[in-house]
Amino acid sequence: WSSDVCSSDLGRVDIRWKLGRSEPRRLSLVWAESGGPKVARPKRRGFGSTLIERALSSDLDGEILLDFDPAGVRCTIDFATGGKDTGPATAS
């Protein structure tokens, strides 16, 4: 998918993330566009979407959900972090 949200002065992208607390820990990222031109579902899957979906599903035990809402694209990416929580980072 190709984003045109930045072609509008009112266009914006909100990125949110959430880290799960239970093991195995998973990270969920949400990319949500708004204020841009009307969105339509593409007639065919592009190279970028296919590459992202395959890489996430196989390499990161992940899932991707693309929602082509006319008000703006929403992409949710969920994947395993691959490590246990070791607590907050400390500065030296």
Protein Blocks (a to p, Z undefined) as FASTA:
>chain_A
ZZfklmpfkbccdddddddfbdcdddddddddehiacddddfbdcfklmmmmmmmmmmno
paddddddfkbccddddddehiacebjaddZZ
